[in-house]
Amino acid sequence: MKRVVVTGMGVVSASGNDVASFWNNIIEGNSPAKAITHFNAEKFKTRFATQIVDFNAAQYLDRHEIKRSDLYTQYALIAAKQAIEDSGFDINTMSPFDVGVIFGSAHGGMETFEQQYKEYAASGFEPHFNPFFIPKALVNMAAGIISIKFGLMGVNFSTASACASANTAIMDAFNYIRFGKAKIIITGGSDAPISEASIGGYNSLKALSTRNNDPKKASRPFDIERDGFVMGEGAGVLVLEEYEHAKARGAHIYAEVGGAAMTSDAYHITATHPEGKGAIHGMKLALEDAGLNATDIDYVNAHATSTPVGDISESKAIKAVFDGHNGLHISATKSVTGHLLGAAGAIEAIISIKAINDGIIPATINTTTIDPEIPQGLNIVIKESINKKVNAALSNTFGFGGHNGIVIFKNI
């Protein structure tokens, strides 16, 4: 099998609209959580999020692209442009069939769907729909439009495994390249879920924090006072490339994709397995795929969303897989970024890679008192980032429906 490396990265998020500013805010622990301005949230139980403010799509896209695309696709396009430019590959010197797009999203064009139905109801339910309604709302459209925008004619599809969607996409891209089906694949995830229906729906599930008076301290993974996750939005993109191809063109290589795996909890539509059975098996499979032992992993970027049940089950799973590995450090960076749903795995992949590149493990902010139900003996980095050499990092993502997606990155 062929080796697969990361040669480009891009990000659009409330924590930063480029990799450098994003990473700086992560390691500094600067939470962008604030009152929602995308709509009037006064009547909602949760009235804050990590939303992208002062976003002007016209700075990046032409009016036709804006008219035909949902916000989640716009985020994906901008992050993809960053990553492609960062990678420096020239599609004009390659067969376009050697470059593909595999891209994840949990909600797709949810805002488009919501807005179109409002207009339908306001018209007295007259069936006059926007001709771009369906293309904008489709969950696969970010992958499709990235392909169209950059002339990439290889494999092209979208993954949808809720909050594991980006890691699913990264794993599929990894497999396509290592099995010789592509030279380069643009991968990652995007979501724009800060809308009335989304916030209202997650409130009904009691999944969101309601710490409205202190948004920046609302996301507190593993803490005894955690009360739910903080909604976020944005996109993360990686350029994955076959190693020999990258080396031949003199590309900068950030890291190697070591291994990946997916499993299912087969337990509940929204809750993770209480003992983390699916997560345990997934992490073990990813280690096996990477040819690594548990003691080879220096850093785990935990899914840890700050929900009462999820943080406990994941910590039990990590304990089961890495018990006795005292050199392992764990952090939950959603405490800073919020939870970007289908884009979470992509931005956390970037965080994991930057931890390898810079030898910095970012902190879990806001966590002061670890829940006694969290297993003892886990080195959870809290309050401040630490300096540590990271040769290999494992990134967890778990999604509604029981999806577990795990990806391992290692130093090249």
C-alpha positions in Angstrom: 0.0 0.0 0.0 1.1 3.6 -0.7 1.9 6.1 2.0 -0.4 9.1 2.4 0.7 12.5 3.7 -0.9 15.9 4.4 0.5 18.7 2.1 -2.1 21.5 2.6 -4.5 22.8 5.2 -7.3 25.4 5.4 -9.8 26.5 8.0 -12.7 28.9 8.3 -14.0 29.2 11.9 -14.9 31.6 14.7 -11.4 30.8 16.1 -9.7 32.1 13.0 -10.1 32.1 9.2 -6.7 30.9 8.4 -4.5 28.2 9.9 -2.1 30.5 11.6 -4.6 32.6 13.5 -6.8 29.6 14.2 -3.8 27.7 15.8 -2.7 30.7 17.8 -6.2 31.1 19.4 -6.3 27.4 20.1 -3.0 27.3 22.0 -3.8 30.6 23.7 -7.2 29.3 24.8 -9.2 32.2 23.3 -12.8 31.1 23.2 -14.9 33.0 20.6 -18.2 32.1 22.1 -20.7 35.0 22.3 -24.4 35.9 21.9 -25.9 34.7 18.6 -26.5 37.4 16.0 -27.4 35.2 13.1 -31.0 35.4 14.3 -33.0 36.6 17.2 -32.3 34.0 19.9 -34.1 35.8 22.7 -36.7 33.1 23.2 -34.3 30.1 23.0 -32.9 28.3 26.0 -29.4 28.7 24.4 -28.6 32.1 23.1 -24.9 31.9 22.3 -22.5 30.0 20.0 -19.1 30.2 18.4 -20.3 31.9 15.3 -18.3 33.4 12.5 -19.0 37.2 12.6 -18.4 39.8 10.0 -18.3 37.2 7.3 -18.5 38.6 3.8 -18.6 35.9 1.2 -18.1 38.5 -1.5 -14.5 38.9 -0.3 -13.8 35.3 -1.5 -16.5 34.3 -4.0 -18.2 35.8 -7.0 -21.9 36.6 -6.9 -22.9 33.5 -8.9 -21.1 31.2 -6.4 -22.8 33.0 -3.5 -26.3 32.9 -5.1 -26.0 29.1 -5.8 -24.5 27.9 -2.5 -25.5 27.5 1.1 -23.3 29.0 3.8 -21.8 25.6 4.6 -20.7 25.3 1.0 -19.2 28.8 1.1 -17.2 27.9 4.2 -16.0 24.7 2.5 -15.0 26.5 -0.7 -13.0 29.2 1.1 -11.2 26.6 3.3 -10.5 24.4 0.2 -9.0 27.4 -1.6 -6.6 28.0 1.3 -5.6 24.3 1.5 -5.0 24.0 -2.3 -2.9 27.2 -2.3 -1.0 25.9 0.7 -0.3 22.6 -1.0 0.9 24.3 -4.1 -0.1 21.5 -6.5 -0.9 22.7 -10.1 -3.9 20.9 -11.6 -2.8 22.0 -15.0 0.3 19.8 -14.7 -1.7 16.7 -13.7 -4.5 14.6 -15.0 -7.6 16.0 -13.4 -8.8 12.5 -12.9 -6.0 11.9 -10.4 -7.4 14.5 -8.0 -10.7 14.0 -6.1 -12.9 15.4 -3.4 -14.3 13.5 -0.4 -16.0 15.8 2.0 -18.2 15.5 5.0 -21.2 17.4 6.5 -23.7 16.6 9.2 -26.4 19.1 8.3 -25.6 20.3 4.8 -27.8 23.2 3.7 -30.0 23.3 6.7 -30.2 27.1 6.7 -31.3 27.1 3.1 -34.0 24.5 3.9 -35.2 26.6 6.8 -35.3 29.8 4.9 -37.1 28.3 1.9 -39.8 26.9 4.1 -40.3 30.2 5.9 -40.8 31.9 2.5 -43.2 29.1 1.4 -45.3 29.6 4.6 -45.2 33.4 4.2 -46.5 33.2 0.7 -49.6 31.3 1.9 -48.1 28.0 0.9 -47.9 28.9 -2.8 -45.6 26.5 -4.5 -43.1 29.0 -5.8 -39.7 27.7 -4.9 -36.2 29.1 -5.6 -34.6 27.0 -8.4 -31.4 26.8 -6.4 -33.2 25.5 -3.3 -32.5 21.8 -3.8 -28.9 22.1 -5.0 -28.1 24.5 -2.1 -29.6 22.2 0.5 -28.0 18.9 -0.6 -25.5 17.5 1.8 -23.2 16.5 -1.1 -23.0 19.9 -2.7 -19.9 21.2 -0.9 -17.9 18.2 -2.4 -19.5 18.8 -5.8 -18.9 22.6 -5.9 -15.2 22.2 -4.7 -14.8 19.8 -7.6 -16.4 22.2 -10.1 -14.5 25.3 -8.8 -11.1 23.7 -9.1 -11.6 21.3 -12.0 -11.0 18.1 -10.0 -12.4 15.2 -11.9 -11.4 12.2 -9.8 -13.5 10.5 -7.1 -16.1 12.8 -5.7 -18.7 12.2 -2.9 -19.9 13.3 0.5 -19.8 11.5 3.8 -22.6 11.9 6.4 -22.0 10.3 9.8 -23.2 13.2 11.9 -20.3 14.6 14.0 -17.9 11.9 12.7 -18.5 13.0 9.1 -15.1 14.7 8.6 -13.1 11.8 10.0 -15.1 9.5 7.8 -14.2 11.6 4.8 -10.5 11.7 5.8 -10.4 8.0 6.2 -12.1 7.4 2.9 -9.6 9.8 1.2 -6.7 8.0 2.9 -7.9 4.6 1.6 -8.5 5.8 -1.9 -4.9 7.2 -2.1 -3.1 4.3 -0.4 -4.9 1.8 -2.6 -3.7 3.7 -5.7 -7.1 5.1 -6.8 -6.0 8.8 -6.6 -2.9 10.9 -6.3 -4.5 13.8 -4.3 -7.8 14.2 -2.5 -9.3 17.3 -1.0 -11.0 16.3 2.2 -12.5 17.5 5.4 -15.9 18.8 6.5 -18.1 21.8 6.8 -21.3 22.8 8.7 -23.3 26.0 9.2 -25.8 24.9 11.8 -26.4 28.1 13.8 -30.0 28.5 12.8 -33.3 28.6 14.6 -34.3 25.0 13.8 -30.9 23.7 14.7 -30.5 25.5 18.0 -34.2 24.8 18.9 -33.8 21.1 18.0 -30.6 20.6 20.0 -32.2 22.5 22.9 -35.0 19.9 22.8 -32.4 17.2 23.0 -30.9 19.0 26.1 -27.6 18.7 24.3 -26.5 22.4 24.4 -25.1 24.4 27.3 -27.5 27.1 28.6 -24.8 29.1 30.3 -26.0 32.2 28.6 -24.4 34.6 31.2 -20.9 33.2 30.6 -20.6 31.9 27.1 -16.8 31.8 26.9 -16.7 29.4 29.9 -19.7 27.3 28.9 -17.8 24.5 27.2 -16.0 22.6 30.0 -15.3 19.0 28.9 -14.7 16.5 31.7 -15.7 19.1 34.3 -18.3 18.2 37.0 -20.3 21.3 36.1 -20.5 20.7 32.4 -24.0 21.1 31.0 -23.8 20.5 27.2 -21.9 21.6 24.2 -21.5 25.0 22.5 -22.6 25.1 18.9 -20.0 26.2 16.3 -19.7 26.6 12.6 -17.1 26.6 9.8 -15.0 24.3 7.8 -11.6 22.5 7.8 -9.8 21.1 4.8 -6.8 18.9 4.3 -5.0 18.1 1.1 -4.0 14.4 1.3 -1.4 13.2 -1.2 0.4 10.1 -2.1 3.9 10.4 -0.5 6.1 9.7 -3.6 4.0 12.2 -5.6 4.4 14.8 -3.0 8.1 14.2 -2.6 8.7 14.3 -6.4 7.1 17.8 -6.7 8.9 19.1 -3.6 5.8 19.6 -1.6 5.9 20.7 2.1 4.7 17.7 4.1 3.0 18.4 7.4 2.4 14.9 8.6 1.6 11.4 7.5 -1.8 9.7 7.9 -0.9 6.7 10.0 -4.1 4.8 10.2 -7.9 5.2 10.6 -10.9 3.2 11.6 -14.7 3.3 11.9 -17.0 1.3 14.2 -20.5 1.6 15.5 -21.8 1.6 19.0 -25.1 -0.1 17.9 -26.6 1.3 21.1 -28.7 4.5 20.8 -29.6 7.2 18.4 -27.9 10.0 20.3 -26.1 8.6 23.3 -22.7 6.9 23.1 -22.2 3.5 24.6 -21.8 4.0 28.4 -18.7 1.8 28.5 -17.4 3.1 25.2 -17.3 -0.3 23.5 -17.4 1.0 20.0 -14.8 3.7 20.7 -12.5 1.2 22.3 -12.6 -1.1 19.3 -12.3 1.8 16.9 -9.1 3.1 18.6 -7.6 -0.3 18.7 -8.3 -0.9 15.0 -6.8 2.5 14.1 -3.7 1.6 16.0 -3.5 -1.7 14.3 -4.0 0.0 10.9 -1.2 2.4 11.7 1.1 -0.4 12.9 1.5 1.4 16.2 1.2 0.4 19.8 -0.8 2.4 22.3 2.5 3.6 23.8 3.4 5.2 20.5 0.6 7.8 20.8 1.7 11.0 22.5 -1.6 13.0 22.2 -5.3 12.2 22.0 -7.5 15.0 20.7 -10.7 13.9 22.4 -14.1 14.2 20.9 -15.2 15.4 24.4 -18.1 17.8 23.7 -18.9 18.8 27.3 -22.0 16.6 27.6 -22.6 14.7 30.8 -22.8 11.2 29.2 -20.4 11.5 26.3 -17.4 12.7 28.2 -17.6 9.8 30.6 -18.0 7.1 28.0 -15.1 8.4 25.9 -12.8 8.8 28.9 -13.5 5.2 29.9 -12.7 4.1 26.4 -9.4 6.0 26.4 -8.5 4.5 29.7 -9.2 1.0 28.4 -7.0 1.4 25.4 -4.2 3.5 26.9 -4.1 2.3 30.5 -0.6 2.4 31.9 0.7 4.7 29.2 1.8 7.6 31.4 3.3 9.6 28.6 -0.1 10.1 26.9 -1.7 13.5 27.1 -5.3 14.3 26.3 -7.1 17.5 25.5 -10.6 18.6 24.4 -10.2 21.6 22.1 -14.0 22.0 21.7 -13.7 23.9 24.9 -12.2 26.6 22.7 -13.7 26.1 19.3 -17.2 24.9 20.2 -18.6 21.9 18.4 -18.5 22.3 14.6 -20.5 19.1 14.1 -19.6 17.6 10.7 -16.5 19.9 10.5 -15.2 19.0 13.9 -13.0 16.2 12.8 -11.4 18.3 10.2 -10.4 21.2 12.4 -9.3 18.8 15.1 -7.2 17.0 12.5 -5.5 20.3 11.8 -5.0 20.8 15.6 -3.5 17.3 15.9 -1.1 18.0 13.0 -0.1 21.3 14.4 0.6 19.7 17.8 3.0 17.3 15.9 4.6 20.2 14.0 5.1 22.6 16.8 5.4 20.3 19.9 2.5 22.0 21.7 -0.5 20.2 23.2 -3.4 22.7 23.6 -5.3 22.9 26.8 -8.8 22.0 27.7 -10.0 25.4 28.9 -12.7 26.1 31.5 -12.2 22.7 33.2 -11.4 23.2 36.9 -12.9 20.2 38.7 -12.7 16.8 36.9 -15.9 14.8 37.3 -15.2 11.9 39.7 -16.8 9.6 37.2 -14.0 10.3 34.8 -11.4 7.5 35.3 -8.4 8.5 37.3 -4.9 8.4 35.8 -5.7 10.3 32.6 -3.3 13.1 31.8 -5.9 15.7 30.7 -4.2 19.0 29.9 -6.2 21.8 31.5 -5.9 25.5 31.9 -2.7 26.1 29.8 -1.1 24.5 26.8 2.1 22.5 27.3 5.2 21.9 25.3 5.8 18.3 24.4 7.3 16.4 21.5 4.5 14.7 19.7 5.4 12.0 17.2 1.9 10.6 16.8 -1.6 11.9 17.6 -5.0 10.2 17.6 -8.2 12.2 16.9 -11.6 10.9 18.0 -15.0 11.8 16.6 -18.3 10.3 17.5 -21.7 11.0 15.9 -25.4 10.5 16.5 -26.4 7.1 15.3 -23.4 5.5 17.0 -20.7 6.4 14.5 -17.1 6.3 15.7 -14.4 7.7 13.5 -10.8 7.7 14.5 -7.8 9.0 12.6 -4.1 8.8 13.5 -1.5 11.3 12.3 2.3 10.9 12.7 5.5 12.7 12.2 6.9 12.0 8.7 
